[in-house]
Amino acid sequence: MTSISALPTNYHVPPIGLALVVIDMQRDFVEPGGFGASLGNDVNRLRAIIPATQRLIEAFRRFKLPIIHTQEGHKPDLSDCPPAKRLRGMPRMRIGDPGAMGRILIIGEPGNEIIPELAPIAGEVLLHKPGKGAFCHTELETILKKMNITHLAIAGVTTEVCVQTTMREANDRGYECLLVEDCTESYFPQFKQATLEMVRAQGGIVGWTAVSDELIRGLEKLHAERAHAEPVLK
């Protein structure tokens, strides 16, 4: 096991079994002029995590570790969008309404695409999800089991909504989860901080948190350990 400096304790990763999940880094949430901005949010807060998330994705690619990108969106006919979700609150625009980047949260619309800086490449999973959590009405658990994944590093937006929901869902299914602090963000800084404290409270009741540099250092150690053990494994 490779030890990664984290809170509340070090996070231990096996030679095989770690994947990165990048949650909902979509144009409508992260880019100016998108749905998030139309609600009065400062998207620059979310954009600030792009460089660290890029470095983390590049490290997982370099060491040939699985990457899963999620994309919150609905079918054009909204058959997978419960009325309780679409009608909640009093937004100026709702799911399915036309926005500056096409229909809001509709699969295939420009605003629903992952931002170019973090776009998936061939071989990486792109998972459409109709809910906040990545396990809700998706094949994520089946995908993880096929890849023999036991540990998840989680990044993306927003920390207190889709990221935290996914982490809690994963925790309930027995996955050991690490939330990457500088690769997740909220429109509301106090919500992010509260989420970090909640997930690592009471000895890591939901999981661990760490900064990306520590995780990347851990991946380098993991790669070295795997290379050293490879002749034995053969």
N, C-alpha and C positions, 0 to 999 in steps of 0.2 A: 504493500500500500504506500502511496505517495502522500506525504503530509503537506497541506497547504495552510498558510497562516490565515486564520479567519476568526470570526466571533460567533458564538461565545467560546468555542474551543477550535483547535485545528480541525480542518476538514480532510478526511482521509479518502483517497481515490484509489480504486483497484487498477491493475494494469490494463484491463479491458472492462468497459461498461459505462464510460462517461460520454454524455452528449451535451451539446449546447442548444438551448431553446431560445430563440429571439422572438419576442412577442410584439406583433402588430406595429412594426416600424413603417407605417403607411403614410402616403403623401397627405391624405386628408387630416391626419393627426399631427404631422410633424412639419409640414411646409406652410409658409405664409399663404394666406388666401384659401386655405382648406377649411374643412368642417370645424376642426378644433379652434382655429382662429375666429371663425364666424360666431362662436359662442363667447367670445371675449377673452379667450385664453392667450397667454404669451407662449407661442410655440418655440421661441428661442430657448426657453428652458429645456425643452425636449431635444432640440437640435444640438445642445451642448454635449450630449452623450455620444454623438455620432463618431467622433474620432476614436474614443476608447472602444466603442463597440466594433468599429472597423478593425482595430488592432487585435481584438479578441477573436473575431471571425477569422482573420488571417492566420492567427496562431492555430486555431482548430483545423483550418485547411492545411496548414504546413505539416501538422502532425497527423493528418489523415483521420481526424476524429469526426464523428457524425454531427451535422448541424441541421436543426429543424427550424424553419421560419413559419410563424403563424400569421394569419391574415383574417381579421374579423370582417365578415361580409355575409350578405344574404343573396338568395336567388332573386332574379329580377321580378318575379311575381310575388315576392315576400312571403311565400308559403312556409318558410322556415323562420319567420320573424314573429314571435308572439305579440299580439296587440299590446300586452302589458309593457313590453319593451319599447315598441314604437310610439306609444301614446304617453309614456311617463314624462312628467315634468311639463315645462312650457317653453321649449326651445323655439327659436324663430324658424328652424328647418328641422324636419324629422327624417328618419331612415327612409330611403326611397325617393325623397324629394330631390329635384334638380339643384345642384350646387355649382360652385365655380369649377369643379373638377369632375363634373358628371353627377349622376345620381348618388346620393350619400349612402355609403356602406353597402354598395351593390357590387357583387363580384363582376369583374371585367371592366368596371369603370376606371378612368384614369386616376381618380383620387384614392381608389382602393388598392392601388399597386404599392409594393414595397418601394421605398425611396431608392434611387439609383445607387447611392453610396453603399447600401447594404443589400443590394439585390442578390437573390440566390443564384448559384451557378449549377451547372449540370451535376447531378448526383446528390444534391441536397434536397431535403423534403420541404415542400411548400404546402402547408396545411390550412385549408379554409375552415374557419370555425364560426358558427352562427351565434355563439354565446361569448361571455366574458372569459370563461375558463376554456383551456385548450383541449380538455377531455370531453366537454359537453357536445354530444352528437357528432363526434369525430372518430377517426380510426387511430388516434394517437397512441392509445395503450397497446393496440395490436402492433403498431409500427415499432414501439419501444421494445416489446417482447421479442419481435423477430430479430432485432439488432442486439439482443441480450444487454439492454441498457438497465443499469441499476442506480446510476448517479446522474443528476441533471444540474448543469450550470444554467441559470436563468437570467435573461436580460430583456430589455424592451420597455414598452409603455402600456398604460401608465402604472406606476408602482402599486398604487393602492387598489386598482380595479383589476384589469386583466392579468397583470403579472402576479399579484398576490393570490387571486382566485386560482390561477393555474398552479402556483406553488402549493397551495393548500390541497387542491385536488390530487396533486402528485404525492404529497405527504401521506394522504389517506390511503394511497395505493402502494405505499411502501418504498417509494423512491427517496433517496437521500439527496436533498436539494440545497444548492448554494445560490443565493441571490447576489449578483455582481453589482456592488454599490454604485460604481461610477458608470455603469452601463444600463441603468434604469433611472427613470425620472417621472415626475408628476408635474402637472400645471400648478400644483399647490405644494410648496416645499415642506410645509408641516405634515402633509399627508405622507410624503415619502419617508420622512424621518420617523414618523409613528409606525409605519409599516416595517422598516428595518428593525426597530426596537421590538415590535410584536413578534416577528418571525424567529428572532434569536433569543427571546425571553425564556426564562425557566429552563436553561440548559439547552436551548434550541428546540422549542416545542414544535416549530414548523420546519426549521432548518438553520442554515448558517448564512452569514454574509461575509464578503471579502471584496477588496478592490481588484480590478482587472490585472494590475501588475503582479500581484501575488498569485493569482490564478495562472497567468502566463508562465511565471517562474515554476509553478507546480507542473504545468504541462511539459516544460523543458526537462524537469527531473523525471517525469513519467516516461517521456520519450527515451531518455537515456537508460532508464531501468528496463524498459521493454526491449531496447536494442541489446542490452547486456544479457537478458534472459532468453533471447530468441534462439540461440544455438541449443539451449537446454530444452526449449519448447519443441523444437524440431525432432 
